[in-house]
Each structure stands twice: as structure tokens, then as C-alpha cells.
């Protein structure tokens, strides 16, 4: 049981990075369905960053801190690039957000699946040890469950808590929330709507990209088996499941992670496995129904979500 829960917490990190980043984006009024593709770009960028680091120091010169920093910076850079494309199209050119997001997902997944096979991943197993190195190697249940994870797991949790605090308690977070609710009113109040939107999209995309880095450098131990875009869709669903609250997303991601890996631990047929993997989506639909019935403002999506803002129409 401890092994299962430990794996669920580890796997949930993929969803948590993606949902935290997507929550920031959606709080600005932009529904970025390109998150799965952006997470793919994060994985590609992380691999390129680690390849560059290896070319500079060699396998014998690997040190944990610079190896992790190289991966994080390049993952955020590549994911941010995907977010910049999305932002330019939807904020500046006011293109349809749904169509643009789907295009970014197709672009990100395709580019990653093509180029990542040309990256020499020799030595990545040594780099992955830097990411997977646990805080504690204790054998008691608390250490195994909460202290046996790599640095990105705790980074994801910390980011979710920090983002939740910023959105709820700081002036910038409240301004962003106001823009997501009614950009025209926020604009009239003197808030730079365009700047906030671009900041939210770029920051959210960069954070989502870390989910791709975690997937390849921690969860897959430096390998690349299949694309991460399927998990990106679950990250988008998790935003709804956690009712746009990143701190709630921590528990929601663990639940999603547990459901996703459960078939591997209970030994069921392929069809049952696929049914179990559908549960997070069904749970998300149920949450949507419940929040619609209850109709509490704090559990509703931003009022302008998915709508382009035309300043001239104020």
C-alpha cells in the first residue's frame, strides 16, 4: 500500500505542474487547450538543456544543482515559447482560444515526438538521479510516503501553494482575477489588461512545461517512451476538478495519479484498465454538474473565460 501511495504522489506531480500553470492562464480569462502540447515542449526543452549540460561537463562532471537548473530553465524556456505563440494569437490577434489551443497541442506534441528522438540521451540516467534523489532514505512509513521523492515533487507542491496565495492575497493576483471576471471593468480601473494577460499566459505555460521535465527526467528515469499529451488533458481537467484553486489541486492531482496507476497494481484486464483511467474525466464532469447546481461564485470559472477582449468595445 505504501508503495502504491508513494507512486501516486510521484505521478501526480505531472498533473500538478500542468494544472497550476493552466489555472494561472485561465484566471486571466484564457482557456489554453494547448497545455498538453506545452508540456511536451517542456519535456523537449528539458532534454535539450540536459544534453547541453552534459556536453559542457561530461558524465564525470555531473553535479546535482546545475543539472537541475539547466533542465528547469530550458523546460520553462521552450514551454514559454509555446505560450508566447498562444498569447500572440489569442491576446494580440484575438484568435479563437479553443482552436488556437488545439493547434498548439498538435504542434507541441508533433515537434517533440519528432525531435526528441534525435537527442542523444546517453548519460541521462545519471542526470535523472539528480532529480530523483530523495530527502530521506528512511524506511518508516512517514519517510517512505512524504520524504522519498525528488526535488520537482516538492517544487510542484510549493508552487501550487504560492500561486494560491498570490491569487487570493496579493494585489497582482486580485487584479488578474478581476481581469478574468471582467476585463473591461479592470481596464477602466487602470489595470493594464494586455500586460497581465501576457504575464499569466507565459508564466502559466512555463510552469506547465515543468510537468514535461518531471515526466522524462524523474518518472521515466531519463527515457522517452510515449508522449505526455494524454496526461496534459488530465491536467486541464484537474483545473475544473479543483474549481480553479491550485491548493485544492494538490489533493486532486494525487487522486488523479492514484486512479491512473491503479490498474498496474491490481492486475486487471486491458478494458478494465481503460475504464479506470476514465474515472478522472467522469469525476470532473460530476464536479461541473455540482458546481452548476450549487452556483456559488467562488466555485465558478472566470466569467470571461474563453472570450477575447476588444478594448474598443468597452
C-alpha positions in Angstrom: 0.0 0.0 0.0 2.8 2.4 0.9 4.5 1.7 -2.5 1.2 2.5 -4.3 0.6 5.8 -2.4 4.3 6.8 -2.9 3.9 6.2 -6.7 0.6 8.0 -6.8 2.2 11.1 -5.2 5.1 10.9 -7.6 2.9 10.5 -10.7 0.6 13.3 -9.5 3.4 15.8 -10.0 2.9 15.7 -13.8 -0.8 16.8 -13.3 0.0 19.3 -10.6 2.5 21.3 -12.7 0.1 21.3 -15.6 -2.9 22.3 -13.6 -1.2 25.0 -11.7 0.1 26.6 -14.8 -3.3 26.3 -16.6 -5.1 27.8 -13.6 -2.9 30.9 -13.8 -3.7 31.2 -17.5 -7.4 30.6 -17.0 -7.6 33.2 -14.3 -6.7 35.8 -16.9 -9.7 34.7 -19.0 -7.8 32.5 -21.4 -8.6 28.8 -21.8 -5.4 27.2 -23.1 -6.2 23.8 -24.5 -2.6 23.9 -25.7 -1.4 22.8 -22.3 -0.8 19.2 -23.4 1.4 20.4 -26.2 3.2 22.9 -24.0 4.0 20.1 -21.5 5.5 18.2 -24.4 7.6 21.2 -25.3 8.8 21.4 -21.7 10.0 17.8 -22.0 11.8 18.6 -25.2 13.4 21.7 -23.7 14.4 19.8 -20.6 16.2 17.1 -22.7 18.0 19.8 -24.8 19.1 21.6 -21.6 20.4 18.4 -20.1 22.2 17.5 -23.4 23.9 20.9 -23.4 24.9 20.5 -19.7 26.4 17.0 -20.5 28.3 18.4 -23.4 29.9 21.0 -21.2 30.9 18.9 -18.2 30.8 15.3 -19.3 29.3 12.4 -17.3 32.1 12.5 -14.8 31.5 16.2 -14.0 27.8 16.0 -13.2 26.6 17.9 -10.2 23.1 17.9 -9.0 22.3 21.6 -8.6 23.5 22.8 -12.1 22.0 19.7 -13.7 18.6 20.5 -12.2 18.8 24.2 -13.1 19.7 23.5 -16.7 16.7 21.3 -17.0 14.3 23.7 -15.4 15.4 26.7 -17.3 15.3 25.1 -20.7 12.0 23.4 -20.0 10.4 26.7 -19.0 12.0 28.5 -22.0 10.6 26.0 -24.5 7.2 25.9 -22.8 7.2 29.6 -22.6 7.8 29.8 -26.3 4.7 27.7 -26.9 2.8 30.0 -24.5 4.1 33.1 -26.4 2.7 31.7 -29.7 -0.7 31.1 -28.0 -0.6 34.5 -26.3 0.2 36.4 -29.5 -2.6 34.6 -31.4 -5.3 35.0 -28.7 -4.3 38.2 -27.0 -2.9 40.4 -29.8 -4.7 38.9 -32.8 -7.8 37.8 -30.8 -8.0 34.4 -32.5 -10.4 31.8 -31.2 -8.9 30.4 -28.0 -10.2 26.8 -28.4 -8.9 26.4 -32.0 -5.6 28.0 -31.1 -5.1 25.8 -28.1 -5.8 22.6 -30.1 -3.3 23.8 -32.7 -0.7 24.4 -30.0 -1.3 20.9 -28.7 -0.9 19.3 -32.1 2.2 21.5 -32.8 3.9 20.8 -29.4 3.3 17.0 -29.5 4.4 16.7 -33.1 7.5 18.7 -32.7 8.5 16.9 -29.5 7.9 13.4 -30.8 10.0 14.2 -33.9 13.0 16.0 -32.4 13.3 14.2 -29.1 14.4 11.0 -31.0 17.4 12.9 -32.4 18.7 13.9 -28.9 21.5 11.7 -27.7 20.2 10.7 -24.2 23.3 8.7 -23.3 24.1 9.6 -19.7 20.6 10.8 -18.9 20.2 8.0 -16.4 22.9 9.7 -14.3 21.2 13.1 -14.7 17.9 11.6 -13.6 19.4 10.5 -10.3 19.9 14.2 -9.6 16.2 14.8 -9.9 15.2 11.6 -8.1 17.5 11.9 -5.1 15.2 11.7 -2.1 15.3 13.9 1.0 15.4 10.9 3.2 16.1 7.2 2.7 14.3 6.2 6.0 12.2 3.0 6.0 9.4 4.2 8.3 6.1 4.9 6.7 6.3 8.7 7.0 9.7 8.9 5.3 8.7 6.5 2.6 5.5 8.3 1.9 6.5 12.0 2.2 10.3 12.3 2.1 11.3 9.8 -0.5 10.6 12.0 -3.6 12.8 14.1 -5.8 13.1 17.8 -5.8 10.5 18.5 -8.5 7.7 16.9 -6.5 8.3 19.4 -3.6 8.7 22.2 -6.2 5.3 21.4 -7.6 3.6 21.4 -4.2 5.4 24.6 -3.2 4.4 26.3 -6.5 0.8 25.4 -6.1 0.7 26.8 -2.6 2.5 30.0 -3.6 0.2 30.5 -6.6 -2.9 30.0 -4.4 -1.6 32.6 -2.0 -0.8 35.1 -4.8 -4.2 34.8 -6.4 -6.0 35.1 -3.1 -4.0 37.6 -1.1 -1.9 39.8 -3.3 -2.8 42.9 -5.4 -1.4 41.4 -8.5 -3.4 38.2 -8.0 -6.6 40.1 -7.3 -6.0 42.2 -10.4 -5.6 39.1 -12.5 -8.8 37.6 -11.1 -10.6 40.9 -11.9 -9.4 40.7 -15.5 -10.6 37.1 -15.8 -14.0 38.2 -14.5 -14.5 41.4 -16.4 -11.5 42.8 -18.4 -13.4 45.9 -19.5 -14.0 47.0 -15.9 -10.4 46.2 -14.9 -9.2 48.2 -17.9 -11.4 51.2 -16.8 -9.9 50.9 -13.3 -6.4 51.5 -14.8 -5.2 47.9 -14.9 -3.0 47.0 -17.9 -5.1 44.1 -19.2 -2.8 43.1 -22.0 0.3 43.0 -19.8 -1.5 40.9 -17.2 -2.8 38.5 -19.8 0.6 38.0 -21.4 2.3 37.6 -18.0 -0.3 35.0 -17.0 -0.1 33.0 -20.2 3.7 33.0 -20.3 4.1 32.2 -16.6 1.4 29.5 -16.7 2.9 27.9 -19.7 6.4 27.9 -18.2 5.1 26.2 -15.1 3.1 23.6 -17.1 6.3 22.8 -19.0 7.9 21.6 -15.8 5.5 18.7 -15.8 7.1 17.5 -19.0 10.6 17.8 -17.5 9.5 15.8 -14.4 7.9 13.2 -16.6 11.1 12.4 -18.6 13.8 13.2 -16.1 12.2 11.8 -12.9 9.3 9.5 -13.7 10.9 7.8 -16.8 14.4 8.0 -15.4 15.7 9.9 -18.4 13.9 7.8 -21.0 11.2 8.6 -23.5 8.5 6.0 -24.1 5.4 7.9 -25.3 4.1 11.4 -25.5 2.9 13.2 -22.4 -0.1 14.9 -24.1 -2.6 12.5 -22.8 -1.6 13.5 -19.2 -1.8 17.1 -20.3 -5.6 16.7 -20.9 -6.0 15.3 -17.4 -4.1 18.4 -16.1 -6.7 20.6 -17.8 -9.5 18.5 -16.3 -7.8 18.9 -12.9 -8.2 22.7 -13.1 -12.0 22.2 -13.3 -11.9 19.4 -10.7 -10.1 21.7 -8.2 -12.5 24.6 -9.0 -9.7 26.9 -10.1 -7.9 26.6 -6.7 -4.2 25.5 -7.0 -4.0 24.4 -3.4 -7.0 22.1 -3.9 -5.2 20.8 -7.0 -2.6 19.1 -4.8 -5.1 16.6 -3.4 -6.9 16.4 -6.7 -3.7 15.5 -8.5 -2.9 12.8 -6.0 -6.3 11.3 -6.6 -5.9 11.5 -10.4 -2.4 10.0 -10.1 -3.7 7.1 -7.9 -6.5 6.4 -10.4 -4.1 6.5 -13.4 -1.6 4.0 -12.0 -4.1 1.8 -10.0 -4.6 -0.7 -12.9 -0.9 -1.6 -12.7 -1.2 -2.6 -9.1 -4.4 -4.5 -9.1 -3.8 -6.7 -12.2 -6.9 -6.2 -14.3 -7.7 -6.7 -18.0 -6.9 -4.0 -20.6 -10.6 -3.0 -20.9 -10.9 -2.5 -17.1 -7.7 -0.5 -17.1 -9.1 1.9 -19.7 -12.4 2.2 -17.7 -10.5 3.1 -14.5 -8.5 5.7 -16.4 -11.8 7.3 -17.5 -12.7 7.9 -13.8 -10.9 11.3 -13.5 -12.8 12.7 -16.5 -16.1 11.4 -15.1 -15.3 12.9 -11.8 -14.6 16.2 -13.5 -18.0 16.2 -15.2 -19.7 15.4 -11.9 -17.9 18.4 -10.3 -19.0 20.6 -13.2 -22.6 19.5 -12.6 -22.5 20.0 -8.8 -20.9 23.5 -9.1 -23.5 24.5 -11.7 -26.3 23.4 -9.4 -24.8 25.0 -6.3 -23.9 28.1 -8.3 -21.5 29.6 -5.8 -19.4 32.4 -7.4 -16.1 31.1 -5.8 -16.5 27.7 -7.5 -17.3 29.0 -10.9 -14.9 29.6 -13.8 -13.8 33.1 -14.6 -16.7 34.9 -16.2 -14.7 35.9 -19.3 -13.0 32.6 -19.8 -12.6 31.8 -23.5 -13.7 35.3 -24.6 -11.4 37.6 -26.5 -11.2 41.2 -25.1 -11.7 44.1 -27.5 -10.8 47.3 -25.8 -12.7 49.3 -28.4 -15.9 47.7 -27.3 -15.8 48.9 -23.8 
